[in-house]
């Protein structure tokens, strides 16, 4: 996993050095509502959460930072979930950095990088039906609604995009 760069951003693999940032991010109301409670109540919990992500070969979490000040804004992820046939792209940003195009810029760069890796023919995404911002961003990224699935008792909208 190399660092990606866009006009405004660095998109780099997550490390435990981002524990303070992850602690804040996973405890935002939007994260808890749309992604779920990760039970990160202390910095040590954040370090453990990050280490589990790093140790899992099915997860690729990237921290999105502004180039000019290296401030972390959010994350973009690629995860191979057991219940999906292809990898799943995701994103989460601190509320103060929403609606500034950062998520689109970072996710677009990640999708371009995935296109170069011929092991990825498709990309998927799941979201809760009431996560309108996520749905809008997925559609802007060129993913299309495929179907509604059930997972862990929740209804999820499945989006997909051909990467070839």
N, C-alpha and C positions, 0 to 999 in steps of 0.2 A: 504494500500500500504506500504509494507515494503521495506527497503533498500536491494538491491541485491548486491552481491559481487562476483567478478571474480578474477582471478590471479592478474590483474593489476588495476582493476576498482572498484569504488563504483557507483551504479546506484540508485539514491534516488529521491523521489518525489520532484517536483519543489516547491519552495517557493518564496515569493517576495524578499528574500535576494539575489536571483540570477538576479536581475533586470539589473545590469551593464553588466553581461555576455549575457543575452537575448537581450539587446539593441544592442550589437555588432553582435550576431549571426543572428538576423532577418534582419540586414542591410547588410549582406554579399551579394556579387553579385550572388552566387549560390542559396541562399535562395530566393532572389527576382526573379530570373529566373525560378526556378523549383517549388517553393512553393507559392510565391506571396508576394506582398507588404502588410505588416501588419500595415502600417502607425504608426510605432513606431519611433518618431523623437526626443524624450527626455526620460530621465530616468523615469519620471512620466508616460509616455505612456507605457513603459516596465512594470512598476508595475501594471498598469491597465490591460494590456494584460495578464500578469501572473495571476492576480486575476480572470479574466474571465475564464481562463483555469481551475483554481482550483475550481471555483464555478460551472462549467459545469460537471454534473455527467457522461456525455458521453466521457470525455477526461481524459487521464492519461498521463501526461508529466513527464518524469524522466530525471534528469540531470546526465550526465555521467562525473565522476571526476576520475582523477588518484589517486590511493591510496597514493602514497608516498608524494604528495604535495597538495592534495585536489584541484588541478586546474581543473575547469570545461572545458571539451573538446567539448561537444556536448549534444544532447538530443536524446532519443528514446521515441516514443509515441505509445499509443494504443488509437484509437478513434473509436467510433461507429458513422459512418456517415449515415445520413438519406437515402442516395441513395444506400447504400450497405447492404446486408443481414447479414454480420458478421463484427466484428471489423477489423480495418485497422491498420497495423503497419507502423511506419515511423521513420525516423532518419535524423538528420542534425548535422554536425560537423563543427567547425571552420576550415578554409582551412589549417592552419598550423598543424592541427592534422589529416589530411586526409592521406590515404595510409599507415597507421601504424597498421591496424587491429583493431582499437578501435571500430568502428561501428559494425563490425562483432562480436566482443567479447561481446559488450553490447546487441546487438539485439538477439544474440544466448541465452544469459542469460535470457532476457525478454521472449523469446519464450518458454524456458524451464519452467519458472515460470507460463506462461499461460497454459501449458500442465497440470499442477497440479490443475488448476481451471477448473472443469468439465463443467462450463457454456460456455467455449470456445471450440467448436468442430473444428472450422476452423479459420484461420487467412487470411486476405486479405491484399493487398497493391495496391496502384495505383501510377502510375508515368507517366510523359510526355514521349512520344516516343523517344525524343532526350536526355533524362537523362541516358546516357549509364552507368555511375558509379552506379546509383541506381539500374538499371536493373541487372548489374553484381552482386551487393551485394544481391539483392533479390534471384537470382538464386543460389548463394553460400549458402544462408540460407535455401535452399530447397523449395522455392516458385516457382511455375510454371505458365507460362503465361496461362491465361484462355480465355480472350477475350478483344477486344477493345470496350470501352464504350464512350459515349458522356456525359459530364457534364458541365453545364454552358458554352456551346459553345466550350468546349475544348475536344480534343480527348485524352483519358487516356488509358493506358495499365493496365489491371487488372490481378494481380497475386494472386494465392491462395495456401494454404497448409492445409492439414488435420492435426489436432493436437492430435488426439487420438492415 
